[in-house]
């Protein structure tokens, strides 16, 4: 069995799918790991670090794909729309590819990979169940995004966040408002609180109130019907325009008091809802800041521009692109751990590939296998007929080191 880690292709992507620490776990089990030269450099990991962990460094990604049974990536097919097509020709039948693939927004990737007869794990689809938490890349990356969003907002703000009592006078604390308190939002609340801000937060899900209080923030409650706002995975569900319009009306007065507003409301596979209109921006204080963590899905603010920082009506609006990649060392550490644990569901005690499709983690994460698309939701999105769970396949491409 050989695991391969190529250099990330997408421009600006600084993370690596496996760190030397992750490599060490598997090489100690007798599994061979190939790492493309400089794959971890942007995340602070030298080739020599990988070699000390037992990996073999190879010069090209062609070597990684040609020799590996399992290829691990951060932004793989689907998530990397820029240049991942160049990797398609490198895939071979029976190979396993695992990485973020943005499958709910680019469903065709499942068909493309099925045609190559590879087995593809889309990391965004890891089920939200207790035993899969250590594989949940969305939560891992959202944690870092929430933290960094506060730093971006604080850096752009023309005042400090904590209250200071000095000989030159008292500096009043900054006010930070978080819209959407999933993993990113809760981490943003906690980070802003640690920096000394007065922190308030809002989420459409009724269950979020206790979570907001748990990180020291004050929940903002609006007079809105809140039933049916959360799906079975715990994510916020898309709401109708009537709900969103009423929400915006009630929220305008709240936002007008804030120094920093951080929006985090993203619906998997769908365009982000507009929570902050241009009129709401006009009502904000001059010098205030919006950090839109939903920018990659169109943005929660009507004026957000992906990858840009703009000023409109005296308000700075930041639309970060791929924010976890700006913290590549710890982002790679967390992502690599997610991958390391997932591999434990793929590789048996003898070092062979063994995929149990009765395992919910496997069945819910695999979007292509054996020339087919086994994932029920992906099949529905592609207009394909439902199929029953496939039987556990024979070990595929198994090799022992």
Secondary structure in CASP SS format (residue, H / E / C, confidence):
PFRMAT SS
TARGET T0000
AUTHOR 0000-0000-0000
METHOD secondary structure of the structure
MODEL  1
X C 1.00
X E 1.00
X E 1.00
X E 1.00
X E 1.00
X C 1.00
X C 1.00
X C 1.00
X C 1.00
X C 1.00
X C 1.00
X C 1.00
X C 1.00
X C 1.00
X C 1.00
X C 1.00
X C 1.00
X C 1.00
X C 1.00
X H 1.00
X H 1.00
X H 1.00
X H 1.00
X H 1.00
X H 1.00
X H 1.00
X H 1.00
X C 1.00
X C 1.00
X C 1.00
X C 1.00
X E 1.00
X E 1.00
X E 1.00
X E 1.00
X E 1.00
X C 1.00
X C 1.00
X C 1.00
X C 1.00
X H 1.00
X H 1.00
X H 1.00
X C 1.00
X C 1.00
X C 1.00
X H 1.00
X H 1.00
X H 1.00
X H 1.00
X H 1.00
X H 1.00
X C 1.00
X C 1.00
X C 1.00
X E 1.00
X E 1.00
X E 1.00
X C 1.00
X C 1.00
X H 1.00
X H 1.00
X H 1.00
X H 1.00
X H 1.00
X H 1.00
X H 1.00
X C 1.00
X C 1.00
X E 1.00
X E 1.00
X E 1.00
X E 1.00
X E 1.00
X E 1.00
X C 1.00
X E 1.00
X C 1.00
X C 1.00
X E 1.00
X C 1.00
X C 1.00
X C 1.00
X C 1.00
X H 1.00
X H 1.00
X H 1.00
X H 1.00
X C 1.00
X C 1.00
X C 1.00
X C 1.00
X C 1.00
X C 1.00
X C 1.00
X E 1.00
X E 1.00
X E 1.00
X E 1.00
X E 1.00
X C 1.00
X C 1.00
X C 1.00
X C 1.00
X C 1.00
X C 1.00
X C 1.00
X H 1.00
X H 1.00
X H 1.00
X H 1.00
X H 1.00
X H 1.00
X H 1.00
X H 1.00
X C 1.00
X C 1.00
X C 1.00
X E 1.00
X E 1.00
X E 1.00
X E 1.00
X H 1.00
X H 1.00
X H 1.00
X C 1.00
X C 1.00
X C 1.00
X C 1.00
X H 1.00
X H 1.00
X H 1.00
X H 1.00
X H 1.00
X H 1.00
X C 1.00
X H 1.00
X H 1.00
X H 1.00
X H 1.00
X H 1.00
X H 1.00
X H 1.00
X H 1.00
X H 1.00
X H 1.00
X H 1.00
X H 1.00
X H 1.00
X H 1.00
X H 1.00
X H 1.00
X H 1.00
X H 1.00
X H 1.00
X H 1.00
X C 1.00
X C 1.00
X C 1.00
X C 1.00
X C 1.00
X C 1.00
X C 1.00
X E 1.00
X E 1.00
X E 1.00
X C 1.00
X C 1.00
X E 1.00
X E 1.00
X E 1.00
X C 1.00
X C 1.00
X C 1.00
X E 1.00
X E 1.00
X E 1.00
X E 1.00
X E 1.00
X C 1.00
X C 1.00
X C 1.00
X H 1.00
X H 1.00
X H 1.00
X H 1.00
X H 1.00
X H 1.00
X H 1.00
X H 1.00
X H 1.00
X H 1.00
X H 1.00
X H 1.00
X C 1.00
X C 1.00
X C 1.00
X E 1.00
X E 1.00
X E 1.00
X E 1.00
X E 1.00
X C 1.00
X C 1.00
X C 1.00
X C 1.00
X C 1.00
X H 1.00
X H 1.00
X H 1.00
X H 1.00
X H 1.00
X H 1.00
X H 1.00
X C 1.00
X C 1.00
X C 1.00
X E 1.00
X E 1.00
X C 1.00
X C 1.00
X C 1.00
X C 1.00
X C 1.00
X C 1.00
X C 1.00
X C 1.00
X C 1.00
X C 1.00
X E 1.00
X C 1.00
X C 1.00
X C 1.00
X C 1.00
X C 1.00
X E 1.00
X C 1.00
X C 1.00
X C 1.00
X C 1.00
X H 1.00
X H 1.00
X H 1.00
X H 1.00
X H 1.00
X H 1.00
X H 1.00
X H 1.00
X H 1.00
X H 1.00
X H 1.00
X H 1.00
X H 1.00
X H 1.00
X H 1.00
X C 1.00
X C 1.00
X C 1.00
X C 1.00
X E 1.00
X E 1.00
X E 1.00
X E 1.00
X C 1.00
X C 1.00
X C 1.00
X C 1.00
X C 1.00
X C 1.00
X C 1.00
X C 1.00
X C 1.00
X C 1.00
X C 1.00
X C 1.00
X E 1.00
X C 1.00
X H 1.00
X H 1.00
X H 1.00
X H 1.00
X H 1.00
X C 1.00
X C 1.00
X C 1.00
X C 1.00
X C 1.00
X C 1.00
X E 1.00
X E 1.00
X E 1.00
X E 1.00
X C 1.00
X C 1.00
X H 1.00
X H 1.00
X H 1.00
X C 1.00
X C 1.00
X C 1.00
X E 1.00
X C 1.00
X C 1.00
X C 1.00
X C 1.00
X C 1.00
X C 1.00
X C 1.00
X E 1.00
X E 1.00
X E 1.00
X E 1.00
X C 1.00
X C 1.00
X E 1.00
X E 1.00
X E 1.00
X E 1.00
X C 1.00
X C 1.00
X C 1.00
X C 1.00
X H 1.00
X H 1.00
X H 1.00
X H 1.00
X H 1.00
X H 1.00
X H 1.00
X H 1.00
X H 1.00
X H 1.00
X H 1.00
X H 1.00
X H 1.00
X H 1.00
X H 1.00
X H 1.00
X H 1.00
X H 1.00
X H 1.00
X H 1.00
X H 1.00
X C 1.00
X C 1.00
X C 1.00
X E 1.00
X C 1.00
X C 1.00
X C 1.00
X C 1.00
X C 1.00
X E 1.00
X C 1.00
X C 1.00
X C 1.00
X C 1.00
X C 1.00
X C 1.00
X H 1.00
X H 1.00
X H 1.00
X H 1.00
X H 1.00
X H 1.00
X E 1.00
X E 1.00
X E 1.00
X E 1.00
X C 1.00
X C 1.00
X E 1.00
X C 1.00
X C 1.00
X C 1.00
X H 1.00
X H 1.00
X H 1.00
X H 1.00
X H 1.00
X H 1.00
X C 1.00
X C 1.00
X C 1.00
X C 1.00
X C 1.00
X C 1.00
X C 1.00
X C 1.00
X C 1.00
X C 1.00
X C 1.00
X C 1.00
X C 1.00
X C 1.00
X C 1.00
X C 1.00
X C 1.00
X C 1.00
X C 1.00
X C 1.00
END
